[in-house]
Amino acid sequence: MSDSLVIIPTYNELGNIEKMVRKVFSLPHAFDLLIIDDGSPDGTAQKVKDLQIEFAQRLFLIQRSGKQGLGTAYIAGFKWALERTYQFIFEMDCDFSHSPDDLIRLHKECATNNFDIAIGSRYVPGGGFVNWPKDRIRLSKNASRYVNLVTWIGIKDPTAGFICYKRKVLETIDLDRIQFVGYAFQIEMKFAARKLGFRFIEVPIIFTERVEGISKMSRNIIKEGILGVLKIQWNSYFSNYRKK
């Protein structure tokens, strides 16, 4: 078993899943991989099962019935990881918008440079976008400014979903208190970790628009983000996120 687990939620990612699995397992650091599939009708989970024959003891699968949200998928993955001995737990997308090669850089910041959380950031020098529409870039940048204005979180890319957590971060946060399942989930996790005093670093990445599959962004996700940030800040005045 590796010391590092990459968690990837999937829904209808048949066009990407095998390429992603093979790419992660080709990296010079040994990563285990946990796929959490929300009942993809396109056969994503079956493809993972087929690949498990080749990658026994490195590739794992949790199958869930129906779309239950990004946040609940990651929470399930975090709890699965904490039941085992993983020291570094990663979030990333399956659509290659996050380059698997950057897993090495995120791991180094936590394993060697002793940061608690490494964020793949689009908004620090060296970060950016490829093939992303201008309106999406504008929306994302404005969302980041809004999050920082409301929460004072001090992270340039608070909505980022490419992250390495040290084990102690996920052991300390009361994961059952994380409320949001969509856009606001990433913000709430970073907010909780910041409130608990963990050390962050933002690592520049190039975010690339997906080639295969369909974007999961929706109006409901955006609405949750706008209203959720206010609720996250309000709730923080009454309690923190530390596990009791």
C-alpha positions as CSV (number, residue, x, y, z in Angstrom):
1,M,0.0,0.0,0.0
2,S,1.2,3.5,-0.9
3,D,1.3,6.4,1.6
4,S,-0.7,8.4,-0.9
5,L,-4.3,8.1,-2.1
6,V,-5.9,10.0,-5.0
7,I,-9.7,10.2,-4.8
8,I,-11.6,10.8,-8.0
9,P,-15.4,11.1,-8.1
10,T,-16.9,10.1,-11.4
11,Y,-20.2,10.4,-13.3
12,N,-20.2,9.4,-16.9
13,E,-16.4,9.5,-17.3
14,L,-16.0,6.4,-19.5
15,G,-14.1,8.4,-22.1
16,N,-11.5,9.5,-19.5
17,I,-11.3,6.8,-16.8
18,E,-8.9,4.3,-18.3
19,K,-6.5,7.0,-19.5
20,M,-6.6,8.6,-16.1
21,V,-5.9,5.4,-14.2
22,R,-3.0,4.5,-16.4
23,K,-1.5,7.9,-16.2
24,V,-1.7,8.1,-12.4
25,F,-0.1,4.7,-12.1
26,S,2.7,5.6,-14.5
27,L,3.9,8.5,-12.3
28,P,7.3,8.1,-10.5
29,H,5.7,8.3,-7.1
30,A,3.4,5.4,-6.1
31,F,-0.1,6.6,-5.7
32,D,-3.1,4.4,-4.9
33,L,-6.4,5.4,-6.6
34,L,-10.0,5.4,-5.2
35,I,-12.8,6.0,-7.7
36,I,-16.1,6.9,-6.3
37,D,-18.8,6.5,-9.0
38,D,-22.3,7.8,-8.6
39,G,-24.2,5.2,-10.7
40,S,-22.8,6.3,-14.1
41,P,-25.1,4.9,-16.8
42,D,-22.2,4.9,-19.3
43,G,-20.3,2.0,-17.7
44,T,-17.6,4.0,-15.9
45,A,-17.7,1.7,-12.9
46,Q,-17.5,-1.5,-15.0
47,K,-14.4,-0.2,-16.7
48,V,-12.9,0.4,-13.3
49,K,-13.7,-3.2,-12.3
50,D,-12.0,-4.4,-15.5
51,L,-8.9,-2.4,-14.7
52,Q,-8.8,-3.7,-11.1
53,I,-7.8,-7.1,-12.5
54,E,-4.6,-5.5,-13.8
55,F,-4.1,-3.1,-10.9
56,A,-5.0,-5.2,-7.9
57,Q,-4.3,-3.6,-4.5
58,R,-3.8,-0.2,-6.1
59,L,-7.1,0.6,-7.7
60,F,-10.2,0.8,-5.5
61,L,-13.9,1.5,-6.3
62,I,-16.9,2.7,-4.3
63,Q,-20.2,2.5,-6.2
64,R,-23.1,4.7,-5.1
65,S,-26.6,4.8,-6.4
66,G,-27.3,8.0,-8.2
67,K,-25.8,11.4,-8.2
68,Q,-25.2,12.4,-4.5
69,G,-22.9,15.3,-5.0
70,L,-19.2,16.0,-5.1
71,G,-18.9,16.8,-1.4
72,T,-20.5,13.6,-0.2
73,A,-18.2,11.7,-2.6
74,Y,-15.1,13.2,-1.2
75,I,-16.3,12.8,2.4
76,A,-16.9,9.1,1.8
77,G,-13.4,8.9,0.2
78,F,-11.8,10.8,3.2
79,K,-13.4,8.4,5.7
80,W,-12.3,5.4,3.6
81,A,-8.7,6.7,3.5
82,L,-8.7,7.4,7.3
83,E,-9.7,3.8,8.0
84,R,-6.4,2.8,6.3
85,T,-2.8,4.1,6.7
86,Y,-2.6,6.8,4.0
87,Q,-0.7,9.9,5.0
88,F,-1.4,12.1,2.0
89,I,-4.9,12.2,0.5
90,F,-5.6,14.0,-2.8
91,E,-8.7,15.4,-4.6
92,M,-8.7,15.7,-8.3
93,D,-11.0,15.6,-11.4
94,C,-11.2,12.8,-13.9
95,D,-11.4,14.9,-17.0
96,F,-7.7,15.9,-17.2
97,S,-8.6,19.5,-16.3
98,H,-6.1,18.8,-13.5
99,S,-2.8,17.3,-14.9
100,P,-1.9,14.1,-13.0
101,D,1.8,15.1,-13.4
102,D,1.1,17.9,-10.8
103,L,0.3,15.3,-8.2
104,I,4.1,15.0,-7.7
105,R,4.4,18.7,-7.0
106,L,1.5,18.7,-4.5
107,H,2.9,15.7,-2.7
108,K,6.4,17.3,-2.4
109,E,5.0,20.4,-0.7
110,C,3.3,18.3,2.0
111,A,5.8,15.4,2.3
112,T,9.1,17.4,2.0
113,N,8.3,21.1,2.6
114,N,5.9,20.3,5.6
115,F,2.8,22.1,4.5
116,D,-0.5,20.7,5.7
117,I,-2.4,21.4,2.6
118,A,-1.2,22.0,-1.0
119,I,-3.7,23.6,-3.4
120,G,-3.3,23.4,-7.2
121,S,-4.0,27.1,-7.9
122,R,-4.9,28.9,-11.1
123,Y,-4.4,32.3,-9.6
124,V,-0.8,32.4,-8.3
125,P,2.1,33.4,-10.6
126,G,2.6,30.5,-13.1
127,G,-1.0,29.3,-12.9
128,G,-3.7,29.8,-15.6
129,F,-6.1,28.3,-18.0
130,V,-6.1,26.5,-21.4
131,N,-9.3,26.5,-23.6
132,W,-11.5,27.8,-20.9
133,P,-14.2,30.3,-22.1
134,K,-13.7,33.9,-21.0
135,D,-17.0,34.0,-19.3
136,R,-16.1,31.0,-17.1
137,I,-12.7,32.5,-16.2
138,R,-14.5,35.8,-15.3
139,L,-17.0,33.9,-13.2
140,S,-14.3,31.9,-11.4
141,K,-12.2,35.0,-10.6
142,N,-15.2,36.9,-9.3
143,A,-16.2,33.9,-7.2
144,S,-12.7,33.8,-5.6
145,R,-12.8,37.5,-4.9
146,Y,-16.2,37.2,-3.3
147,V,-15.2,34.2,-1.1
148,N,-12.2,36.2,0.2
149,L,-14.3,39.3,0.8
150,V,-16.8,37.3,2.9
151,T,-14.6,34.8,4.7
152,W,-11.1,36.5,4.8
153,I,-9.8,33.0,4.0
154,G,-6.6,34.4,2.3
155,I,-6.4,31.8,-0.5
156,K,-6.2,33.1,-4.0
157,D,-8.1,30.0,-5.5
158,P,-10.5,29.0,-2.7
159,T,-12.8,27.1,-5.2
160,A,-9.9,24.9,-6.4
161,G,-10.6,21.1,-6.5
162,F,-7.0,19.8,-6.9
163,I,-5.6,19.4,-3.4
164,C,-3.3,17.3,-1.2
165,Y,-4.3,17.0,2.5
166,K,-2.0,15.6,5.1
167,R,-3.7,12.9,7.1
168,K,-3.8,15.0,10.3
169,V,-6.0,17.7,8.6
170,L,-8.8,15.2,7.8
171,E,-8.4,13.6,11.2
172,T,-8.9,17.0,12.9
173,I,-11.8,18.3,10.9
174,D,-15.2,17.0,11.9
175,L,-16.2,15.8,8.4
176,D,-19.8,15.2,9.5
177,R,-20.1,19.0,10.0
178,I,-19.2,19.8,6.3
179,Q,-22.6,20.8,5.0
180,F,-22.2,21.5,1.3
181,V,-22.1,19.0,-1.6
182,G,-21.4,21.2,-4.7
183,Y,-19.5,24.3,-5.5
184,A,-19.3,25.4,-1.8
185,F,-17.8,22.1,-0.6
186,Q,-14.3,23.1,-1.7
187,I,-14.6,26.5,0.0
188,E,-16.0,25.0,3.3
189,M,-13.1,22.4,3.5
190,K,-10.5,25.1,3.1
191,F,-12.3,27.5,5.5
192,A,-12.5,24.7,8.1
193,A,-8.8,23.9,7.8
194,R,-7.8,27.6,7.9
195,K,-9.9,28.1,11.1
196,L,-8.1,25.2,12.7
197,G,-4.7,26.7,12.0
198,F,-3.3,24.4,9.2
199,R,-0.6,25.7,6.9
200,F,-1.5,26.1,3.2
201,I,0.5,26.6,0.0
202,E,-0.8,27.3,-3.4
203,V,1.1,25.6,-6.2
204,P,0.6,27.0,-9.7
205,I,-1.2,24.8,-12.2
206,I,-2.6,25.1,-15.7
207,F,-6.3,24.2,-15.7
208,T,-7.3,22.7,-19.0
209,E,-10.9,22.5,-20.3
210,R,-12.1,18.9,-20.6
211,V,-12.0,17.2,-24.0
212,E,-14.1,14.1,-23.2
213,G,-17.5,14.2,-21.4
214,I,-19.7,17.0,-20.2
215,S,-19.1,19.7,-17.6
216,K,-20.9,19.1,-14.3
217,M,-21.3,22.9,-13.6
218,S,-24.9,24.0,-13.1
219,R,-27.0,27.0,-11.9
220,N,-27.7,25.2,-8.6
221,I,-24.0,24.7,-8.0
222,I,-23.4,28.4,-8.5
223,K,-26.3,29.4,-6.3
224,E,-25.0,27.1,-3.6
225,G,-21.7,28.8,-3.8
226,I,-23.0,32.3,-3.5
227,L,-25.4,31.6,-0.6
228,G,-23.2,28.9,1.0
229,V,-20.3,31.3,1.6
230,L,-22.5,33.5,3.7
231,K,-23.7,30.6,5.7
232,I,-20.2,29.2,6.2
233,Q,-19.1,32.5,7.7
234,W,-22.2,33.0,9.8
235,N,-22.0,29.5,11.3
236,S,-18.3,30.0,12.2
237,Y,-19.3,32.6,14.8
238,F,-21.0,29.9,16.8
239,S,-18.8,26.8,16.5
240,N,-15.7,25.5,14.9
241,Y,-15.0,22.4,12.8
242,R,-12.8,20.5,15.2
243,K,-13.7,16.9,15.8
244,K,-14.6,16.3,19.4
